[in-house]
Amino acid sequence: MWQQLQQKIVNRRANVGVIGLGYVGLPLAVEFAKAGFTVTGIEVDRHRATSIAAGRSYIPDVPTGELAGLVKAGRLRATGDFKALAKTDAVIICVPTPLRKTREPDISFILAAAEQVAQTTHPGQAIVLESTTYPGTTEETILPKMVAKGLKVGQDFFLAFSPERIDPGNQRFTTKNIPKVVGGVTKRCTQIVRLLYSQVIDTVIPVSSPKAAEMVKLLENTFRSVNIGLVNEIALVCDRFDLDVWEVIDAARTKPFGFMAFYPGPGLGGHCLPSDPIYLSWKARMHGFEARFIELAAQVNGYMPQHVVGKVIEGLNEHSRALKGSRVLVLGVAYKKDVNDTRDAPSIEIISMLRKKGAVVSYHDPFIPRFLVGGKPVPHVKLTAPVLQHHDIAVIVSEHSSVDYPFVVRHIPQIIDTRNVLKMIRSPKIIKL
């Protein structure tokens, strides 16, 4: 079985199935299609499936022209029918793994996808989980479903975990050139999946097991979360000391060893950073260990939206205005620069708190034409002089390259800069984080 699959992969004759065509799945599917593989994307969102069928991309990192060419050539298609997986030689699962309201892992999407794969799996098939999850998920939840079909792992089918490492909006590091970590249930599983990814990704790094690969992903994002939590706390301290935290960091980063620069912000956002460390912390508790650094970092990072609102109140007070009834403009509601993704964006909590305190909130984001908070729409405005002058204060939550910030500063009465975008502009209107 493995030799036949190996030959199909090397000859680019393997049919690849990708479950979930979001920020992870669609770029990956496109890379396989570009390499000559026939790719079937499983997408339960009808709007996304229809968009792909029409050759229209909804992911900024995937150019519409490139996607349209692959669809037209028959290299890539999307369907909501999981039965299509029966004709695939490799299945890659790229579904979301959010947190429940109780801050516990929600792997229901993984379980649902695994159930569907198990119904269509056949001898000679490779199965890969890319969704970020706690160590042990691949072997504890996916493997038993396949074995129950009478198939032997490493012989009849090949199971591995390979964490996604994408950075949406990053033009330098993409799906193709970000090194890929692979951990298979058996050595042969690792070999087969490593071979599969090496057809489309420049560097593939094997590790000893799926659990090790799962831990790699959580370490990467926990490292970021803890360090961002530290620098956010330093920002709060600098605020009390009347120091510019950005100046302090820029000076510290001149040290050629022993220091890595991280920067404060209005809070963590996106699918990974707010949730991945909590997955690790939760799993650690299951083993009787309290991950205190992780939990503390989450608390500090979670406080930052409240700090931003406090800065808005402080700025308005300087002009003898109350927050209640004031017109607040939020600049950027995406969770990071130059993306159209609002998952767990700090703007959500900031806008919610501002509204609860009586502020009249609107927003501008060139990537997000429509935005709901708490089920209620937030008015989207254009950045014209009259519009800016109509507002009492603005808050930069995510910095987009296409926004003319000097123009905003000239026409807005006050502005809170949570991203140090205005570092080259000196104006009494600007209040830093």
Long-range contacts (C-beta under 8 A, 24 or more apart in sequence): 1-123, 1-124, 1-155, 1-156, 2-124, 2-155, 2-158, 2-188, 2-192, 4-124, 5-89, 5-90, 5-124, 5-125, 5-126, 5-158, 5-192, 6-192, 6-195, 8-89, 9-89, 9-90, 9-192, 9-195, 9-196, 9-199, 10-195, 10-199, 12-36, 12-37, 12-199, 14-89, 14-90, 14-196, 15-39, 15-40, 15-87, 15-88, 15-89, 15-90, 16-40, 16-88, 16-89, 16-90, 16-91, 16-92, 16-196, 17-41, 17-42, 17-84, 17-85, 17-88, 17-90, 17-91, 17-92, 18-42, 18-91, 18-92, 18-94, 19-82, 19-85, 19-91, 19-92, 19-93, 19-94, 19-95, 19-113, 19-116, 19-117, 20-93, 20-94, 20-95, 20-96, 20-109, 20-113, 20-131, 21-48, 21-49, 21-52, 21-78, 21-94, 22-48, 22-59, 22-94, 22-96, 23-59, 23-61, 23-166, 23-168, 23-271, 23-341, 24-94, 24-130, 24-164, 24-166, 25-92, 25-94, 26-52, 26-57, 26-59, 26-62, 27-59, 27-61, 27-62, 27-166, 27-174, 27-175, 28-92, 28-94, 28-130, 28-164, 28-175, 28-200, 29-76, 30-62, 30-66, 30-67, 30-70, 30-76, 30-175, 31-175, 31-176, 31-200, 31-201, 32-199, 32-200, 33-70, 33-75, 33-76, 34-66, 34-70, 34-75, 34-200, 35-199, 35-200, 36-75, 37-75, 37-199, 37-200, 38-74, 38-75, 39-75, 39-76, 39-77, 40-77, 40-78, 40-79, 40-84, 40-85, 40-87, 40-88, 41-76, 41-77, 41-78, 41-79, 42-78, 42-79, 42-80, 42-81, 42-82, 42-84, 42-85, 42-116, 43-78, 43-79, 43-80, 44-80, 46-80, 48-78, 49-78, 49-79, 49-80, 52-76, 52-77, 52-78, 53-77, 53-78, 59-168, 60-168, 60-169, 60-338, 60-339, 60-340, 60-367, 61-166, 61-168, 61-169, 61-174, 82-116, 82-117, 82-119, 82-120, 83-120, 85-116, 85-117, 85-120, 85-121, 86-120, 86-122, 88-125, 89-124, 89-125, 89-126, 90-125, 90-126, 90-127, 90-128, 90-196, 91-117, 91-121, 91-125, 91-126, 91-127, 91-128, 92-128, 92-130, 93-117, 93-127, 93-128, 93-129, 93-130, 93-131, 94-130, 94-131, 94-164, 95-131, 96-131, 96-271, 97-131, 97-132, 97-133, 97-275, 97-279, 98-271, 98-275, 99-274, 99-275, 99-278, 99-279, 103-278, 103-282, 104-282, 105-133, 105-134, 105-278, 105-279, 105-282, 105-283, 107-131, 107-133, 107-137, 107-141, 110-137, 110-141, 110-142, 111-141, 114-141, 114-142, 114-145, 115-145, 117-142, 117-145, 117-146, 118-145, 118-146, 118-148, 118-149, 121-146, 121-149, 121-151, 121-157, 123-151, 123-156, 123-157, 124-156, 124-157, 125-157, 125-158, 126-157, 126-158, 126-159, 126-160, 126-189, 126-192, 126-193, 126-196, 127-157, 127-158, 127-159, 127-160, 128-159, 128-160, 128-161, 128-162, 128-193, 128-196, 129-160, 129-161, 129-162, 129-210, 130-161, 130-162, 130-163, 130-164, 131-164, 132-163, 132-164, 132-217, 132-218, 132-221, 132-271, 132-272, 132-275, 132-276, 132-279, 133-214, 133-279, 134-214, 134-218, 134-279, 134-280, 134-282, 134-283, 135-211, 135-212, 135-214, 135-215, 135-218, 135-280, 135-283, 136-211, 136-214, 136-283, 137-161, 137-210, 137-214, 138-185, 138-210, 138-211, 138-214, 139-185, 139-209, 139-210, 139-211, 143-185, 153-185, 153-186, 153-189, 154-184, 154-185, 154-186, 154-187, 154-188, 154-189, 155-188, 158-184, 158-186, 158-188, 158-189, 158-192, 158-193, 159-184, 159-185, 159-189, 159-210, 160-184, 160-185, 160-189, 160-190, 160-192, 160-193, 160-210, 160-213, 161-210, 161-211, 161-213, 161-214, 162-193, 162-197, 162-213, 163-213, 163-214, 163-216, 163-217, 163-220, 164-217, 165-217, 165-220, 168-270, 168-336, 168-339, 168-341, 169-336, 169-337, 169-338, 169-339, 175-200, 175-201, 176-200, 176-201, 176-202, 177-201, 177-202, 177-203, 179-203, 179-204, 179-205, 180-204, 180-205, 181-205, 181-206, 181-207, 181-213, 181-216, 181-217, 182-206, 182-207, 182-213, 183-207, 183-208, 183-209, 183-210, 183-211, 183-212, 183-213, 183-214, 183-216, 184-209, 184-210, 185-209, 185-210, 215-280, 217-276, 218-276, 218-277, 218-279, 218-280, 219-280, 221-272, 221-273, 221-276, 221-277, 222-276, 222-277, 222-280, 222-294, 224-262, 224-273, 225-268, 225-273, 225-276, 225-277, 225-294, 225-297, 225-298, 225-301, 226-277, 226-293, 226-294, 226-297, 227-260, 227-262, 228-262, 228-263, 228-264, 228-265, 228-268, 228-273, 228-297, 228-301, 229-296, 229-297, 229-298, 229-299, 229-300, 229-301, 230-262, 230-297, 230-300, 231-262, 231-263, 231-264, 232-264, 232-265, 232-300, 232-301, 232-303, 232-304, 233-300, 234-264, 235-264, 235-433, 236-300, 236-307, 239-307, 239-433, 244-432, 245-432, 245-433, 246-420, 246-423, 246-432, 263-420, 264-304, 264-418, 264-433, 265-304, 265-346, 265-418, 265-419, 265-433, 266-304, 266-305, 266-308, 266-346, 266-347, 266-350, 266-395, 266-397, 266-418, 266-419, 266-433, 267-301, 267-302, 267-304, 267-305, 267-308, 267-346, 267-349, 267-350, 268-301, 268-302, 268-304, 268-344, 268-346, 269-334, 269-335, 269-336, 269-342, 269-343, 269-344, 269-345, 269-346, 269-347, 270-335, 270-336, 270-341, 270-343, 270-344, 270-345, 271-341, 271-343, 271-344, 274-298, 274-301, 274-344, 275-344, 304-346, 305-346, 305-349, 305-350, 305-353, 306-353, 307-433, 308-346, 308-350, 308-395, 308-397, 308-416, 308-418, 308-433, 309-350, 309-353, 309-354, 309-357, 311-395, 311-416, 311-418, 311-431, 311-433, 312-354, 312-359, 312-393, 312-395, 312-416, 313-357, 314-431, 315-393, 315-414, 315-416, 315-431, 316-392, 316-393, 316-414, 318-414, 319-392, 319-413, 319-414, 321-392, 322-358, 323-354, 323-357, 323-358, 323-359, 324-357, 324-358, 324-359, 325-358, 325-359, 325-360, 326-359, 326-360, 326-392, 326-393, 327-359, 327-360, 327-362, 327-390, 327-391, 327-392, 327-393, 328-354, 328-359, 328-360, 328-361, 328-362, 328-391, 328-392, 328-393, 328-394, 328-395, 329-361, 329-362, 329-363, 329-364, 329-381, 329-388, 329-391, 329-393, 329-394, 329-395, 329-412, 330-361, 330-362, 330-363, 330-364, 330-378, 330-394, 330-395, 330-397, 331-363, 331-364, 331-365, 331-394, 331-395, 331-396, 331-397, 331-398, 331-399, 331-403, 331-408, 332-363, 332-364, 332-365, 332-396, 332-397, 332-398, 332-399, 332-400, 332-403, 333-363, 333-365, 333-368, 333-371, 333-378, 333-397, 333-398, 334-365, 334-367, 334-368, 334-398, 334-400, 335-398, 336-398, 337-398, 337-399, 337-400, 337-401, 338-367, 338-400, 338-401, 339-367, 340-367, 340-368, 342-368, 342-371, 345-397, 345-398, 346-397, 347-397, 347-398, 348-373, 350-395, 350-397, 351-378, 362-391, 364-403, 365-398, 365-400, 366-400, 366-402, 366-403, 367-400, 383-407, 383-408, 385-411, 388-412, 389-413, 396-421, 396-422
